[in-house]
Structure formats: C-alpha cells, structure tokens
C-alpha cells in the first residue's frame, strides 16, 4: 500500500513539473472603427487590408464618408490608436491632420464644450469598453484615444486613416496561431449604420487564411476578397492564419513530451529493477547501490527526454513553433522525484531482502 501511494505521488509531481504558467497571448494591433460625435453620421465605411507575404504585418486603409449635422464641430471623431507598427495617420478632406491625445482629466475640466458631443457613451467614467466578442473585451482609458481639432463645416466630408498593424500571436499550442483584428464594436454607438465595405488583399500570401466573415466574393486570380454589409456583421473582424506542419511533427505532437518521457521512464524502471534485483541476489550488503544510483539517474534521464523531445518537436515545426515552457519546473521538482523514487526503490529492495532471507 505504501509503495502504491508513493508511486501515485511520484506521478503527480512529474505532472506538476511539466506545467506552463506563461500567458499564451502576445497582443498585436487592435484597430477599431471611430467613436463619433453625436452630431456626426457615418454614411459609408470602406476598409482595405493588404497582407504581406509572411503574415507579419498588414497595411490598413480605411475611408469614411461622414455627414456633420451641426456647424463648427471641433472634434468630430475619436480613434483608438495603440500598438501600431508604423504611424497612425488621418486625413480630412485630403489634408493630413495632427492627432492629439484625449484629455486625461476630461471630467474635471470646467470647459468641456469641445468634447461634450461624446457624453452619450462616456457616462460611466474616464474609460470606454471595447468588446472583442460575446465573452471577451477590455476597458481602455480615454487618454489612449486620439482626436484632431478642426472647425468642421456642415455637410459631407471624407476621412482617411492609414496604419500598419502587427499580428496577434497565440502560443497556447505547439504551433503559433496568428491573427489581425479590427473592432467594429464602436459602431454600435452610431446613430446609423448604412454601408460597410471590406476588401482583403491576400494575393502575396502563399498559404491559406481564414476570416470570421461569411464568404461573399473573391478575385481568385489576384487573391482579393470583398464583402458588403448594411449592418454590423461581427463585433471584431478577424483574419486568421494557422501554419501547416509536417507529418513527423504531427506524430510527435500526438504523443507529446509528457508521454514520451513517461514511456522512457517506464523502460528505465524495468531495466533498473532487473539490475537492482540481480544485484540483491548476489549481494547481502546493507545498501543496494544499483537501486540508489538508478533512483538518481532515471528521473534525470526522464526530464532529459522531456526537454529533448520539446526541442525535437520545435525543430520539426520550424519558425512557427511556440515557446514551450517546463524546464524550470523540471529543475525544481527533480530532487522531489529523486527522493520519492529512492524511497520506492528502498521499499522494494527491503522486500527482496526479506524474501531472500526466508529462502535462505
């Protein structure tokens, strides 16, 4: 019974030592539709996205046709402008405008006439919610929003936005998963949502990509996909790229380093106990040195197998291999595993000694 409990504890400590506590997400650029002044209407939004050949960056160009329903608006739009690879630039009616940070002390300012057109969605404090999907989202400080000041005349105007985005990278599995994101969530605050066009140019990308939009039209020759909507199709537009890997890597991933190391340990235990038993048959010394040495060497070889198998899998995957953790925990738990293994080997050796004594 003692031996069974010790073996169970040994397996639990092995499993714990292969843990991964790192966050699997590396955040990229989150572009977003603008928050608009209550006296501004978005008549048309056209999003053009061009992917590079390696899916390492995406060039965004977004064009808006807006209608100012009030004369002399100072701040017509607010933009979420974070984590961009290159400058976030805005043009109004063809002229490049200077972007400024939204006032940090917005609610403590005595004169907020310039920004009061945004009170309809800023009632809950100096932050704004960005919802990625039904379950996930985040709160963004107003100071991270950008705006431009202008004396906007009544009627129609054009706004153009350009930036280069970095991908989001998920490393919660063996192979990295990449995505570009553009939030349409701010559009829920618009009075009207009339016309949205999305154009995705993936012509330079060799491998297959996916989106969370329903297929509409595609230029197969040039790798361009197009969509048209008269309502918000999703809270966040997502363009996903999951690299393909070879069969050898898939086979080793299916087994996994944990089970590969357990298989190695099982083989080592069989060999170890055969050698230790033969040593006990030939020797009546107090200590079974074969049992002791095996208790130190076998856990080490097990962890070595685990670490080596990780390196082997990552090598077969190539540049898209995730960063897999676990070596640190192996070092921490190694002395515990040696101790438990040693106690089990000692108990088994005691049994062999008693059995040998009865036979003698």
Residue, then its C-alpha position, 0 to 999 in steps of 0.5 A: x500500500x505504501x509503495x502504491x501511494x508513493x508511486x501515485x505521488x511520484x506521478x503527480x509531481x512529474x505532472x506538476x513539473x511539466x506545467x506552463x504558467x506563461x500567458x499564451x497571448x502576445x497582443x498585436x494591433x487592435x484597430x477599431x472603427x471611430x467613436x463619433x460625435x453625436x452630431x456626426x453620421x457615418x454614411x459609408x465605411x470602406x476598409x482595405x487590408x493588404x497582407x504581406x507575404x509572411x503574415x507579419x504585418x498588414x497595411x490598413x486603409x480605411x475611408x469614411x464618408x461622414x455627414x456633420x449635422x451641426x456647424x463648427x464641430x471641433x472634434x468630430x471623431x475619436x480613434x483608438x490608436x495603440x500598438x501600431x507598427x508604423x504611424x497612425x495617420x488621418x486625413x480630412x478632406x485630403x489634408x493630413x491632420x495632427x492627432x492629439x491625445x484625449x484629455x486625461x482629466x476630461x471630467x474635471x475640466x470646467x470647459x468641456x464644450x469641445x468634447x461634450x458631443x461624446x457624453x452619450x457613451x462616456x457616462x460611466x467614467x474616464x474609460x470606454x469598453x471595447x468588446x472583442x466578442x460575446x465573452x471577451x473585451x477590455x476597458x481602455x482609458x480615454x487618454x489612449x484615444x486620439x482626436x484632431x481639432x478642426x472647425x468642421x463645416x456642415x455637410x459631407x466630408x471624407x476621412x482617411x486613416x492609414x496604419x500598419x498593424x502587427x499580428x496577434x500571436x497565440x502560443x497556447x499550442x505547439x504551433x503559433x496561431x496568428x491573427x489581425x483584428x479590427x473592432x467594429x464594436x464602436x459602431x454600435x454607438x452610431x446613430x446609423x449604420x448604412x454601408x460597410x465595405x471590406x476588401x482583403x488583399x491576400x494575393x502575396x500570401x502563399x498559404x491559406x487564411x481564414x476570416x470570421x466573415x461569411x464568404x461573399x466574393x473573391x478575385x481568385x486570380x489576384x487573391x482579393x476578397x470583398x464583402x458588403x454589409x448594411x449592418x454590423x456583421x461581427x463585433x471584431x473582424x478577424x483574419x486568421x492564419x494557422x501554419x501547416x506542419x509536417x507529418x513527423x511533427x504531427x506524430x510527435x505532437x500526438x504523443x507529446x513530451x509528457x508521454x514520451x518521457x513517461x514511456x522512457x521512464x517506464x523502460x528505465x524502471x524495468x531495466x533498473x529493477x532487473x539490475x537492482x534485483x540481480x544485484x540483491x541476489x548476489x549481494x547481502x550488503x546493507x545498501x543496494x547501490x544499483x537501486x540508489x544510483x538508478x533512483x538518481x539517474x532515471x528521473x534525470x534521464x526522464x526530464x532529459x527526454x522531456x526537454x529533448x523531445x520539446x526541442x525535437x518537436x520545435x525543430x520539426x515545426x520550424x519558425x512557427x513553433x511556440x515557446x514551450x515552457x517546463x524546464x524550470x519546473x523540471x529543475x525544481x521538482x527533480x530532487x522531489x522525484x529523486x527522493x520519492x523514487x529512492x524511497x520506492x526503490x528502498x521499499x522494494x529492495x527491503x522486500x527482496x531482502x526479506x524474501x531472500x532471507x526466508x529462502x535462505 
